[in-house]
């Protein structure tokens, strides 16, 4: 009986912790993932780091945000570790993967990976990511 209870409690936890996601197959739900396969086929893990480029907007970053407002320019040119890979359920954020980084402070910074890569706000280095 104890074994059955342990299986019922631990099996969902183990199943959720091994989640991988690919570009184009992002479910419409809020979730965290272990790895993300990008549009270019690169595999990003929450254990990797990303290189922040320069802001693409006149008044700062457009696809790197803190509290859904463009992040401070102070993070430009830095290599920052990825804390989580997330998707959200909000209508405007569907079908997007965000990398969560925390370079300073309490509130996280979210990077819309595909858009930030296209705009040059992050620099993809295949040697660093894989």
Number of C-alpha atoms within 10 A of each C-alpha: 6 7 8 9 10 10 12 11 11 11 11 10 11 10 9 13 11 11 13 16 21 15 15 11 9 16 14 15 13 12 15 21 19 17 20 23 15 16 11 8 10 15 17 23 20 19 12 15 18 21 18 21 21 18 24 15 12 7 11 19 24 20 27 29 18 18 10 11 14 18 21 15 14 10 18 17 15 15 15 15 17 20 18 20 24 23 23 19 14 11 8 8 14 15 17 20 26 21 25 22 22 16 17 9 7 7 11 17 23 25 28 21 21 17 16 20 16 12 17 15 26 26 17 17 12 10 6 11 15 10
